[in-house]
Amino acid sequence: MHQLPDIEFPAKHLSCYESVLLTCLKYQGLSEETPLVGTQAFFVFAPAEFTVSSRFNAVDKEWQRVYGYQVETQAVSTPAILRETLIQRLEADQPTCLPVDLYALPHTLHYQQLHQHHYINIWGYDDERYYMICPYYRFKGWVAAELIHDGFFSPVVAARGAYLIGVPDFNIPPLTTEQVSQLVEESCRTMLNLAVPATLSHLETRYLGLAGIRTFTKYFAALVTQENDESAHKARYINLSRHLMAVGYSRHWFHKLIQNCQPALTTPEQAAELDTLFIQVVQAWNAIGLRLGMGVHGQRAAMRQRVVTQLQQVAEQETRLFNTLLGMLPDYEGGTI
């Protein structure tokens, strides 16, 4: 048996992928998540997959952009190799992240109910078990090795790549006020459709930022109106509910990044106004995600119709937020933005 020293869970306002990466960094002594997950706020709608994202860069790509830091991945092809690799990493005191199918996780409501890509940490092993940490669902405990193997080699995971994820030693340099101001400006301009990040230049503007929220709302309203078989869309709705809440999480961390630079970035009066706008937006996205999830489990069409109205409202709230924030930046009145 070998088990790494226990750690506290990272903050709740993270996606499952961010959660497992930050869990590994907390093992290294990380105490402040904000510089890593608060550097961007955006909205991307992918109509073909019917998914939304709160980032124009995935968190690992953003770490590489801002800090030059690269997450390590390793493809694994068989259960035997998976077992051998996990043991090698744990014996070297290296925690590991890996994707699994939610269908295989007994500590969730989706156990043997829903096939869904998810991320966990492996923190220890013995002859027949692994010590698993699932920070997104706040679970720690020993589980059968076969359960992890089945979840990892599920077709759901294979479709996106069955690989292990490692986080090397990482010392985070503090962000300067100038850097934060630049990051805030970039997010405001992309959200307001004033600029398009190079990584998204292949997408139509109507799927990005505030335009993307409005386009997604139209698509979602059409889906709710046209659906005949509620169960056929259950997985899609549950997936969406998590992603919509993740948009709220991104606003939470983006707000914290700005707060860390006050009063250099904003005046006390501006800070108070921003606090109100950010709280409204974060609460709105969380409410939308929760309502959609409850509407699925309860098969209540009225709840999903209410989500359409809430999406229209949050688009207006986000418009006020990012216009206000851009206008508050120190360089705005100087004409350099």
N, C-alpha and C positions, 0 to 999 in steps of 0.2 A: 504494500500500500504506500502511496505517496500523495500528499495533499499540500498544496501551496497555502501560505498563511491567509487567513480570512481577511476580507476587505469590506468596507461599507459600500452600499449601492451608490452608483452615480445619481445625479439629479433625475427626477421623473420627466422633466420636459425635454426628452430625447426620443428619437426614433429607435427601433430595435437595433439597427446597424450602428448608430452613434453610441447607443448604450453599451454594446459589447466592446467597442474600441476604447471608450472612456473608462470602462471597468479595468481593462489592461493597463491603461495609463495611471489609474488610481493605485494599482499595485506598485507602480514605479514611484508613487508619491505625489501625483497630481492632486492639487487641492482646488483649483479654479478652472471650471470648464469653459467659461465665457469666451476667452480668446480663440478657442478651437471651434466652437459651434455657433458663435454669434457674428461671424464676419460677413454674412450675406442674408438678405431677405428677398425672396422672389416668388414667382408662381409660373409653373410650366404645365401645360395641359397636353397630353399625348392622346389624341382622339382614337387612334388605331387600337391602342391597348386600354383606352378609357381609364387612364391613371393621371394623377396630378402629383407634382413635386413642389416643394417649397424652396428649392435650390436650383441655381443654374450650374453649379458644380456639386457633385456628390461630396460628402464631407472629406473623404480621403483625397480627392482631387483638389479640394479647396486648401487642405493642409499643405499639399505640395505647392500650390500657387503662392500662398502667403508665407510659408515657412521653409519651403524646399524639403519637406518631409514626406517620405514615401512609405505607405503600408506595404508589407510583404505578403504575397500570396503563394500558395503551393497546391497544385492540382493533385488529387488523390483518386486512384482508379478502382481500388478494391477494399473491402472491409479489413483485410489483413494488413494492407499498407496503412490504412487509416489508424488502426490500433497501434501499429509499430511507431508511426510518426507522432501520435499523441503522447505515447509513453516517453519517447525520446525528448520531446519538448518539455514535458512536465519534469523529467529527471534533471533537465538543465534549468529548472525553475523558470520556465517560459510559459505563461498562460496562453491559451489559444482561443480564437474565435472561429466559429464555423456555422454554415447555414444548415438548417434542418426543416423538415415539414412539420407545421403545427399539428397536423393529424397525429403525430407520434408523441406528443407531449401531454402526459396525464394532468399536469398542474394547470392547464388552460381549459376554458370552456369549449374549445374547439377540438378536443381530443376525440379522435375517430369520428369527427363530424365534418371537418373542413380541411381541405388541402391548401396550405398557404405557406409561402416562403418566409422563414423567420431566422433570427440569429441568436446564438447562445455562446457562453464561455465554458470551456472544460478546465477545471481547477484541480482535479485529482483523479486517481485511478486505483483499483485493486484488481483482484483476479477476474471478477465478473461485472464490475460496475465502474461508472465514472462519477466524480463529484461535479455536478453541473450548476452553473450560475446562469440564471435567466433574468438579467437586470430589468428588462422591459416589464415583465410580470412579477418582479420582486420575489423570485424563488431561488432558494439554495437547497441542495440536497443530493443524496446518492441515488442514482438511477441505473437500471440495467444497461450494460454495454450494448446489448442487442437493440435497445430502444434508440440509442444515438445512431447506431449504424443504419438502422432502417430509415430513420429520419433524414440522415445525410444522403443516402443513396436513393431517395425518393425521386420519381420523375419530375416533381415540382422543382427540386433543387437542381437536378441534372439539366433542366432547360436553361438555367442561368449560370451553370458551371459549378461542379463539386470541388471546392478548394478550401484549404485552411488559410486563416488570416493571422498574421503575426504583427505585433507592434514593437518595433525596436526602441531602444532607449532614446528618450526625447526630452530635451531641455527647451522649454518655450521661452523665447525672448519676449520681453514686454512690448506691447504695441504702443507707439507714440501717439499723441493727439493728432498729429498730421496723418499718420497711417489710418487711424480710425475715421478721421474726417473723409479721407479718400474712399475708404470702404463704404461709408454711409452714402456718399455721393453716388458711387457706382450703383448701389442698390436702389436708391431713389430714382436715378435716371432709367434703370432697366424696368423697374416697376411701373413708372409713368410712361413707358414706351418711347422714351427720348433717345435710347440707345439699346443695342442688342449685343450681348456678350459674344465673343468670337466662337465659343463652344456651341452657341445656339443659332449661328448665322444661317444654318440650313433650314430652320423652321420659320413658318409664317408668323408675322407679328401678332396676328389675331389669337395665337395660342400662348402668348407670353405676357407676363405682367398683369396689369389691370385689364387689358384686352383679353387675356387668357382666362381670367376669372369670369368675365361676362360671356365668353364663348362656351366655357365649361357649363355655366348655368343654363344656357340654351340647350346644350346637348343633354344635360341631366334632366331638364324639364321634359324634353321629348321622350326620354327613356321612361320616366315615371308615367307619362301619359299613354304610351304605346304598349307597355308591358302587359302580357296576358298571364304568364306563369311566374308568380313571385319567386318560387323556389329556384327557378333557372338563373336568377340574378343575385342569389344570396351571397355567393362568394365575391362577386363584383362589388356589391354594396358594403360588405364587411371590410374589404380591402380599401375601398374609398373612405370609409369612416376613419380608419387609422391614418390614412394619408392627409385627410382634411384636418385632423387634430394636429398632425405634424406641421402643418402650415402655421397654426397657432403657436406651437412650440418654437418655431424659427423666429417668430415675432418677439417672443419672450426673451430669447437669447440676444437678439439684435438690440432690443431695448436695454438689456443689461450692459452690452458693450458700450452703448452711448452713455449710460449712467456712470460707467467707470471713468469717463473722461470729463465729467462735470466737475467744476464749473467752466473749464477751459473751452468746452465745445458749445455749451448753451448757457444762457442766463437762468437764474432761479425761476423767473416767470415762464420762460420757454420750457424749462424742465417740467414744471407743474402741468403745463398744457400737454406736453408730450406724454407724461405719465397717464393722463386721462385717456388720450387717444389710443395709446398702446394697450392699456387695460381693456378698453372696449373691443378692440380688434382681437386680442388673444381670447377673451371670453366668448366672442362671437364664433370663432373657428372651433373652439372646444365644444360649444353648445351644438354646432352643426354636426360635428363628428359623433357626439353622443346621441343626438336625436336620430341620425341615420342608422347607427348601430341598433338602437332600440326599435326603430321601425322595421328593421330586418328580422330581428329575433321575435318580435311580436306580430310580424306580418301585417303591419298597420300602414296602409297606403296613405292615410291622412298625414302621418308623421313625415313621410317622404315628400309629400306635397308641401308641407311646412318648410322643409329644407330648401326648396326652390325659393321661397320668399326670403328666407334668411340669407341665402347666397346673394340675392339681389341687394340686400341691405348691407352685407359685409363689403361688397364691392364699393359702395359709396363711402363706407367707413375707411377703407384702405385708401381711397382717393384722397380723402381729407388728410389722413395720416402722412402719406408720402409727399404730398404737396406742401404741407406744413413743415415737415422735417427738412425738405430741400431748401425752403425759404429761410430756415433758421441757421443754416450752415454759415460759418464766418465769412467765407469767400463769395457768398451769393450776392450780397449788395455791392461787393467790389467789382462785380461783373466778370469774374474769372470762371464762373460756372455757366 
